[in-house]
Amino acid sequence: MLNKNKIKYIFIVLQLIAGSVPALGQLKNFNNLSHFDDRKLHFGFYLGINTMDYRISNYNTVYENPVVMNQIEQNNPEFSATRLSEIYQGKSTIVAEVYQIMPGFTVGGVINYRLTRDLDFRFTPGMSLGNRHFTYFTKIDPKLYAGLEEDAYLSTPSAYVDLPLGIRYKGFRHNNLRPYIYLGAAYRHDLESKSKSENVVHLQRTGEYAEVALGLDSYLEYFRFTAEVRFSYGLNNLIRHDWNSENIPYYGYNFKALKSNIFTLIFYFE
């Protein structure tokens, strides 16, 4: 189910799209840039607004985490039955979820190669800045373990280098408007320091994504302006199941899988 923050973001996107309709209605009846799509290769740039989210899968208890099980088998005192019993007091279920969706910023360039009349190959390298916030819910008394409060919070900022590529299938042009759909894939590498989040959970810095988008090309007098809504679906688990006794407290092992979603409203200038 959608939470209030996601519904709010969708509502904002719909408002932006709706607000652009009157401007599109002012486009001239004759065709601007009538030979724009005949060019084999052209370039451009884009600006965008993004929101980053996680798809979270939690262990029923942290005892199911392979790292915890391995440390118990190795008789690590931090994971001894006595120690875990002291911490959990019989309540070992901890749940984490993204509690706040924050807007971020996206910028990059466009390399467009015309394949056929209706198909374009697109490479759009860029950078995306954003943030995600976790909240932890637990029944543990915070007095029993100083590292975890009743509702604990964790922020994971990201500065992605984006390397997306894909295919655009374009519909028929009507005057100065032309809709399209986009299917592609992206590789992203996070440059942001994870020094704070590493104290709780270890995350991969790289990720692979499948992407789908809907857009509308508007042919203006001197350039083509495009509005696009894109959804990036993370494919790989970002959790690193490893052990570092100095950094990760016991409640950092509640994540079974952590996969990324990115929603982006993009404006192209070509």
N, C-alpha and C positions, 0 to 999 in steps of 0.2 A: 504493500500500500504506500501511496505517496504521503510524505509528511508535510507539515505546513510550509517549511522552507522550500521544498521542491515545487509545491503548488504556487508559491509566491514567485519563484523564478520563472515558471512557465507563463504565469500571468504577465510578468514584465516583458517577456519575449513577444507575447501576443500583442501587447500594447505597442511595442516598437514597430512590429510589422504593420499593425493597423494604422499607425501614425504615418507610415510611408505611403499608404494608398493615395491620399490626396496629391502628394508630390508626383507619383507615377502618372496620375491622371493629367498632369500638366505637360507630359511629353508631347512633342509635336506629332502631327498626323503623318508627315512624310518621314521616310526612313533615314535616320542618322547612321553614319559609319556603315554604309551599305555593303562594303567589301571587307569589313573587319574580320568576319569569320572565314574568309578565304585565305588568310595568311597561314602559312605552315607553322610558324613559330612566333610567339610573342611573349612579353614579360609584363610584370606588374608587381603590386604590393598589396598587403591587406592589414587591417586592424580588426581587433575583435574583443569581445567580452566573454569570459568563460566562467563556469562553475565546476569544481572538482568534487567528486564523491567517491565513496568506497562501497563495494559489495562485500559484506563481512559475514564470515562463517565462524562461529565460536565453538570451542569444545564444550561438551556437556560439563566436564570438570577439567581442570588443568592436569589431572592425573593421566588423561588420555594423550597429552602431548608427548611425542616420542622423545624429545629432549629431557623432559621430566622423568619419564620412565627409565631412560638410559642413566640419568644421574642417580636415581634410586637404586638401580642395579649395581652401580659403581660405589654405593655406600657413601655418597656425598653427604656430609652432615647438614648442608643447607636444605637437602631434600629428604631427610630422614623422616620416618613415620612420626616420630615424636615432634619434630619441628613443624611438619605440615599440620599435625593435629593441633598444635599450639596456635598456628596462624589461622586455620580455617574454623576451628571450633565446630567441626562437623558440617560446615556450610562452604562447599567448595565451588559453587557455581558463581561465575563472574561473567557478565555480559557487557560488551562494548558496542557502541554504534556511533555513527556520525550524527552529531546533534545540531550542527549549524552549517548552512551552505553560505559560503562567502564568494562574492564576485572577484574575478581575477582579470588579467590583461593578456592579450595575445597579439603578436606582431610577426610579420614575415614577408617573404617574397614569393612570386609566382613565376613558374616556367610552364607554359602551355604549348603542347605540340598537337597539331591537328592530324587525326588519324583518318577520319572520313568526314562526310558532311555533317553527321550527327554525333560523332565520337571524338573526344579530346583526351589526351593523356596529360595528367597534371602532376607536377612536383612542386610542393609548397613548403619549403623549409622555413622554420621560424623558431620562436621562443614563446613559451606560455608561463606566466607567473600566477600562482594561486596558493590556496591554503585549505587544509581540512582540519576539523576539530572533532576529537573523540570525547565521549563521556563514558564512564564506567559505572555500572549499577551493581551493587553488591549488598548483602545483608550482614557483612562483617562489621563488627564494632571497630571503628577507627582507632580506639584506644589499644586494641590488640596488636596493631601493626601500624607504626607511624608513617609508613610510606604510602598508605592508601586511605583516603577519606571516604565518606559515605557515597558521594558523587565526585569522582576524580576526573580531571580533564587533561587532555593531551593535544597539542597542536603539531601538525606535520606540514610545514610549508614546502612548496616545490617550485623549482625553476627549471622547467623542461626545455631541452633542445628538441624540437619537433622535426621529424623527417617523414612526412606523409606523402604518399603517392597513390594515384588511383585513376579511374576512368569516369568521365562525365558523359552522360547520354542526354543530348539536348532535344527538346521538343521543337515544334515549328515556331518560327518567329512570327509574331503578330505586331505589325508596326515596329515599335522600338522595345518590345518586351519578348523575352524568350526564357521559358522555364527549363529546368534540368534536374536530373537526379545524379548523385555521385556515390560510387562505391570504391572503397580503397582500403589501404592498410597503413599503419604508421609505426615507427620505432621512436621511442622517447627515452632520453637519458636525463636524469635529474642531477643538476649541478648544486642544489641547495645542501648546505651542511645539515647533517642529521644528529648533531651532537646532543640536542635535547631529547628528541624522540628515541635515540639509541639507548637512552637510560631506561626505556620501558620496552621497546620492541625494535627488532632489527629488520630493516626494510631493504629490498633490492632497489638499486638505483636505475635499472633499465626495465622497460616494459614494451610489449607488443600489443597493438590494438587493431581491431576491425572497425571500419568507419562507414557511416552512411550519412548522406546529407541531401537536403532539398534546397534549391536556390532559384533565383529569378534574375536574369541579366537585363539591365536597362541600358539601352544605347543612347548616350547623351551626345552632345554636339562634338565634343573633343575627346571623350574617353568612354569606356564601358564601366558602368557601376553595377556591382552585384551584391545582393544581400543573400546570405546563406545561413541555414541552421544545421549544425553538424553534431552528430552523436558519436563519440569514440568509446568503444567497448573493450576494456582491458581483458587480455587473454591469459596472462600468466599470473601465478600467485606471487605477490610481492613480499610475503613473509619469508625471512631466512630462519629456518629452524636450526639455530646453532646455540652454543652455550658460552656465556661470558659471565662468570660469577661476580665480576666487579660492577657490571652494568645493569643487567636485567633483574628486576625483582620478580617474585613468584607470579604476580598478577599479569606480567607481561607475556605469559605463556597461554593465555586464554584464546588467542587467535588460531583458528585452524586454517583459514584462508583469507586473504585480503586482496581483492581485485579492484582495479580502478575504472571509474566512469568519468568522462569529461563531456560536458555540454558546452558548445561554443556558438555564439552568434557572430558571424564574420562579415566584414564589408570589404569587398575587393575593388581595386582601382587598376584598370588595365587599359 
